[in-house]
Amino acid sequence: MEEIKESAASKYDMDAKWDACIDLSLRRFVYSSLAGAFAGLIFFRSPVTRWASVAFGAGVGIGSAYTDCSSILGGYSPNFTPPKLDDAPAPKVGLMHY
């Protein structure tokens, strides 16, 4: 009986994660597309460059949503650790002779 509850809980947990990712993706796609359209109306005159700014905004929104959804679904952690400075070789300091 407990196994059924555990499998059902993990199923519903995964559904909640997918719902959150879909919601996040749609919101970021729409908002960034609108921001690109607004920027295109302000900065550009040609329809081609206006559509390019909309496409760029949509790409930025989908890319950022993909990054966050990867971390929500457990793909990887977006928190990168900086390299340790102890591993880098020390620069040689000396006087230059000509």
Backbone as a chain_set.jsonl record, in Angstrom:
{"seq": "MEEIKESAASKYDMDAKWDACIDLSLRRFVYSSLAGAFAGLIFFRSPVTRWASVAFGAGVGIGSAYTDCSSILGGYSPNFTPPKLDDAPAPKVGLMHY", "coords": {"N": [[0.823, -1.182, 0.0], [1.98, 1.223, 0.757], [3.865, 1.521, -1.235], [2.369, 2.132, -3.464], [1.384, 4.623, -2.76], [3.793, 6.066, -2.642], [4.705, 5.918, -5.32], [2.618, 7.228, -6.569], [2.847, 9.734, -5.386], [5.344, 10.582, -6.348], [4.721, 10.686, -9.035], [2.81, 12.734, -9.128], [4.381, 14.778, -8.203], [6.198, 15.074, -10.286], [4.448, 15.861, -12.28], [3.74, 18.356, -11.275], [6.182, 19.656, -11.48], [6.522, 19.702, -14.27], [4.299, 21.233, -14.964], [5.024, 23.643, -13.773], [7.286, 24.248, -15.312], [6.198, 24.523, -17.897], [4.473, 26.672, -17.496], [6.349, 28.642, -16.744], [7.887, 28.752, -19.106], [6.018, 29.62, -21.055], [5.279, 32.129, -20.017], [7.759, 33.536, -20.005], [8.405, 33.465, -22.711], [6.29, 34.932, -23.892], [6.427, 37.432, -22.517], [9.055, 38.299, -23.086], [8.95, 38.385, -25.85], [7.082, 40.426, -26.213], [8.521, 42.515, -25.062], [10.626, 42.64, -26.899], [9.165, 43.411, -29.159], [8.242, 45.909, -28.375], [10.699, 47.261, -28.028], [11.566, 47.102, -30.655], [9.679, 48.731, -31.929], [10.36, 51.18, -30.885], [13.12, 51.609, -31.474], [13.694, 50.837, -34.152], [13.04, 51.22, -37.691], [12.517, 49.724, -39.966], [10.478, 46.986, -40.996], [11.629, 44.467, -41.025], [13.795, 44.541, -39.233], [12.354, 45.066, -36.958], [10.86, 42.71, -36.645], [13.007, 41.039, -36.274], [13.95, 41.9, -33.798], [11.815, 41.077, -32.214], [12.025, 38.312, -32.556], [14.545, 37.904, -31.436], [14.036, 38.617, -28.758], [12.164, 36.624, -28.121], [13.789, 34.383, -28.334], [15.624, 34.835, -26.277], [13.899, 34.654, -24.094], [12.988, 31.967, -24.27], [15.415, 30.65, -24.006], [16.25, 31.362, -21.402], [14.153, 30.267, -19.964], [14.524, 27.568, -20.563], [16.949, 27.066, -19.26], [16.242, 27.446, -16.548], [14.203, 25.515, -16.308], [15.654, 23.203, -16.687], [17.102, 23.068, -14.331], [14.989, 22.854, -12.53], [13.858, 20.382, -13.2], [15.917, 18.756, -12.502], [18.197, 18.459, -14.044], [20.738, 19.776, -14.047], [22.752, 21.828, -11.93], [22.402, 25.299, -11.846], [24.197, 26.858, -10.527], [27.333, 27.747, -10.763], [30.595, 26.887, -9.746], [33.369, 28.881, -8.977], [36.71, 28.584, -10.315], [39.344, 27.208, -8.33], [41.816, 29.202, -6.881], [44.143, 28.238, -5.883], [45.011, 26.201, -7.48], [46.047, 27.371, -9.727], [49.058, 28.297, -11.396], [51.594, 30.242, -9.835], [52.477, 33.542, -10.797], [55.64, 34.474, -12.127], [57.654, 36.76, -10.585], [59.833, 39.291, -11.205], [62.768, 41.316, -11.88], [63.104, 43.091, -14.886], [65.655, 42.772, -17.189], [67.54, 44.503, -19.548]], "CA": [[0.0, 0.0, 0.0], [2.854, 2.39, 0.809], [4.533, 1.657, -2.524], [1.434, 2.804, -4.365], [1.36, 6.035, -2.371], [5.062, 6.678, -3.023], [4.755, 6.089, -6.772], [1.645, 8.266, -6.911], [3.389, 11.022, -4.956], [6.397, 10.988, -7.268], [4.065, 11.029, -10.29], [2.208, 14.048, -8.993], [5.471, 15.729, -8.059], [6.72, 15.312, -11.619], [3.45, 16.659, -12.983], [3.845, 19.731, -10.782], [7.393, 20.227, -12.062], [6.254, 19.986, -15.674], [3.379, 22.379, -15.003], [5.802, 24.847, -13.468], [8.152, 24.539, -16.457], [5.375, 25.014, -19.006], [4.038, 28.01, -17.116], [7.525, 29.511, -16.821], [8.273, 28.909, -20.505], [5.045, 30.465, -21.747], [5.379, 33.506, -19.526], [8.996, 34.182, -20.465], [8.309, 33.629, -24.159], [5.372, 36.036, -24.208], [6.925, 38.706, -21.993], [10.251, 38.739, -23.799], [8.531, 38.75, -27.204], [6.484, 41.75, -26.117], [9.608, 43.468, -24.836], [11.307, 42.8, -28.183], [8.294, 44.19, -30.045], [8.268, 47.294, -27.896], [12.013, 47.813, -28.37], [11.598, 47.257, -32.103], [8.892, 49.904, -32.309], [11.043, 52.397, -30.466], [14.463, 51.796, -32.03], [13.885, 50.465, -35.559], [12.02, 51.656, -38.639], [12.245, 48.671, -40.938], [9.73, 45.845, -40.444], [12.515, 43.306, -40.871], [14.529, 44.663, -37.971], [11.386, 44.943, -35.87], [10.603, 41.279, -36.433], [14.239, 40.449, -35.738], [13.998, 42.177, -32.358], [10.824, 40.194, -31.589], [12.604, 36.969, -32.546], [15.626, 37.891, -30.447], [13.406, 38.592, -27.445], [11.589, 35.287, -27.906], [14.9, 33.455, -28.11], [16.147, 35.07, -24.925], [12.919, 34.113, -23.152], [13.011, 30.504, -24.302], [16.703, 30.202, -23.463], [16.271, 31.478, -19.94], [13.201, 29.281, -19.438], [15.161, 26.252, -20.681], [17.941, 26.958, -18.196], [15.565, 27.262, -15.26], [13.499, 24.227, -16.313], [16.648, 22.144, -16.509], [17.414, 22.948, -12.911], [13.781, 22.387, -11.832], [13.687, 18.955, -13.468], [17.044, 18.014, -11.949], [19.213, 18.206, -15.056], [22.007, 20.239, -13.52], [22.641, 22.982, -11.054], [22.905, 26.478, -12.543], [25.18, 27.556, -9.711], [28.671, 27.309, -11.121], [31.602, 27.246, -8.756], [34.545, 29.455, -9.626], [37.896, 27.744, -10.149], [40.168, 27.51, -7.159], [43.031, 29.93, -7.224], [45.299, 27.479, -5.422], [45.45, 25.32, -8.55], [46.711, 28.135, -10.774], [50.474, 28.548, -11.092], [51.901, 31.614, -9.418], [53.292, 34.229, -11.799], [57.015, 34.772, -11.705], [57.874, 38.194, -10.437], [61.273, 39.566, -11.227], [63.132, 42.53, -12.569], [63.429, 42.881, -16.292], [66.967, 43.292, -17.576], [67.669, 44.696, -20.989]], "C": [[0.876, 1.257, 0.0], [3.562, 2.611, -0.52], [3.639, 2.388, -3.52], [1.385, 4.295, -4.045], [2.64, 6.745, -2.789], [5.147, 6.902, -4.528], [3.765, 7.157, -7.226], [2.172, 9.643, -6.522], [4.487, 11.493, -5.905], [5.809, 11.367, -8.625], [3.48, 12.436, -10.21], [3.28, 15.123, -8.826], [6.052, 16.069, -9.428], [5.734, 16.126, -12.447], [3.515, 18.121, -12.547], [5.083, 20.407, -11.356], [7.177, 20.592, -13.523], [5.308, 21.17, -15.823], [4.115, 23.682, -14.734], [6.689, 25.232, -14.651], [7.362, 25.086, -17.641], [4.908, 26.434, -18.723], [5.185, 29.016, -17.241], [7.912, 29.789, -18.272], [7.311, 29.828, -21.254], [5.142, 31.921, -21.309], [6.617, 34.209, -20.071], [8.984, 34.401, -21.969], [7.449, 34.834, -24.514], [5.939, 37.374, -23.748], [8.144, 39.193, -22.763], [9.935, 39.066, -25.256], [7.898, 40.137, -27.213], [7.542, 42.825, -25.876], [10.39, 43.707, -26.123], [10.482, 43.609, -29.164], [8.297, 45.662, -29.65], [9.598, 47.965, -28.244], [12.136, 48.017, -29.878], [10.815, 48.457, -32.583], [9.609, 51.199, -31.971], [12.321, 52.642, -31.269], [14.593, 51.583, -33.534], [12.728, 50.953, -36.422], [11.61, 50.55, -39.587], [11.457, 47.523, -40.295], [10.607, 44.605, -40.21], [13.269, 43.375, -39.548], [13.593, 44.615, -36.774], [11.067, 43.488, -35.585], [11.838, 40.572, -35.881], [14.354, 40.71, -34.241], [12.97, 41.346, -31.597], [11.39, 38.771, -31.485], [13.74, 36.856, -31.534], [15.059, 37.834, -29.031], [12.806, 37.237, -27.13], [12.685, 34.266, -27.633], [15.508, 33.596, -26.728], [15.202, 34.481, -23.887], [12.925, 32.601, -23.11], [14.32, 29.975, -23.721], [16.761, 30.278, -21.959], [15.284, 30.507, -19.302], [13.794, 27.874, -19.495], [16.18, 26.032, -19.556], [17.287, 26.697, -16.851], [14.812, 25.938, -15.198], [14.465, 23.058, -16.163], [16.998, 21.968, -15.042], [16.2, 22.476, -12.116], [13.621, 20.875, -12.003], [14.882, 18.122, -13.027], [18.122, 17.696, -12.955], [20.601, 18.586, -14.574], [21.745, 21.431, -12.631], [23.181, 24.21, -11.769], [23.946, 27.251, -11.756], [26.565, 26.996, -10.022], [29.651, 27.75, -10.046], [32.816, 27.822, -9.482], [35.752, 28.539, -9.419], [38.704, 28.175, -8.93], [41.448, 28.195, -7.602], [44.285, 29.193, -6.778], [45.855, 26.597, -6.534], [46.229, 26.062, -9.637], [48.179, 28.358, -10.404], [50.698, 30.021, -10.756], [52.749, 32.284, -10.489], [54.684, 34.524, -11.244], [57.212, 36.271, -11.695], [59.386, 38.42, -10.395], [61.538, 40.858, -11.978], [63.491, 42.196, -14.018], [64.773, 43.522, -16.584], [67.02, 43.392, -19.079], [69.084, 44.535, -21.416]], "O": [[0.558, 2.239, -0.672], [3.832, 3.75, -0.898], [4.125, 3.178, -4.33], [1.348, 5.13, -4.95], [2.596, 7.89, -3.24], [5.606, 7.954, -4.972], [4.043, 7.906, -8.162], [1.967, 10.613, -7.251], [4.554, 12.677, -6.233], [6.324, 12.261, -9.297], [3.645, 13.235, -11.132], [3.094, 16.257, -9.266], [6.365, 17.228, -9.697], [6.14, 16.986, -13.229], [3.36, 19.022, -13.371], [5.048, 21.593, -11.683], [7.595, 21.661, -13.969], [5.491, 22.011, -16.703], [3.863, 24.697, -15.384], [6.829, 26.416, -14.959], [7.813, 26.014, -18.313], [4.943, 27.295, -19.602], [5.006, 30.108, -17.78], [8.227, 30.925, -18.627], [7.74, 30.709, -21.999], [5.091, 32.832, -22.136], [6.535, 35.343, -20.543], [9.495, 35.411, -22.454], [7.837, 35.659, -25.341], [5.933, 38.344, -24.506], [8.252, 40.383, -23.06], [10.581, 39.934, -25.844], [8.151, 40.932, -28.118], [7.457, 43.921, -26.43], [10.777, 44.839, -26.413], [11.03, 44.409, -29.923], [8.35, 46.545, -30.506], [9.617, 49.108, -28.702], [12.74, 48.99, -30.328], [11.222, 49.131, -33.529], [9.482, 52.195, -32.684], [12.573, 53.768, -31.698], [15.528, 52.107, -34.14], [11.596, 51.084, -35.957], [10.442, 50.465, -39.966], [11.747, 47.135, -39.163], [10.349, 43.807, -39.309], [13.366, 42.38, -38.83], [13.987, 44.175, -35.694], [11.007, 43.074, -34.427], [11.723, 39.618, -35.112], [14.804, 39.841, -33.494], [13.219, 40.949, -30.458], [11.249, 38.112, -30.455], [13.879, 35.837, -30.858], [15.555, 37.078, -28.195], [12.919, 36.75, -26.005], [12.519, 33.383, -26.792], [15.864, 32.607, -26.086], [15.647, 33.878, -22.911], [12.873, 32.01, -22.032], [14.326, 28.962, -23.02], [17.263, 29.365, -21.305], [15.545, 29.98, -18.22], [13.59, 27.077, -18.58], [16.257, 24.948, -18.977], [17.728, 25.828, -16.099], [14.78, 25.299, -14.147], [14.118, 22.035, -15.572], [17.169, 20.845, -14.568], [16.359, 21.765, -11.124], [13.286, 20.174, -11.049], [14.861, 16.899, -13.166], [18.895, 16.759, -12.752], [21.537, 17.794, -14.686], [20.639, 21.969, -12.595], [24.311, 24.18, -12.257], [24.521, 28.209, -12.272], [26.914, 25.899, -9.587], [29.544, 28.851, -9.506], [33.234, 27.283, -10.507], [35.799, 27.795, -8.439], [38.733, 29.348, -8.561], [42.075, 27.799, -8.585], [45.38, 29.497, -7.252], [47.044, 26.278, -6.532], [46.987, 25.445, -10.386], [48.503, 28.581, -9.237], [50.067, 30.912, -11.324], [53.654, 31.654, -11.036], [54.862, 34.786, -10.054], [56.96, 36.955, -12.687], [60.101, 37.787, -9.618], [60.651, 41.417, -12.624], [64.093, 41.164, -14.315], [64.995, 44.688, -16.259], [66.598, 42.484, -19.795], [69.389, 44.662, -22.602]]}, "num_chains": 1, "name": "protein.A"}
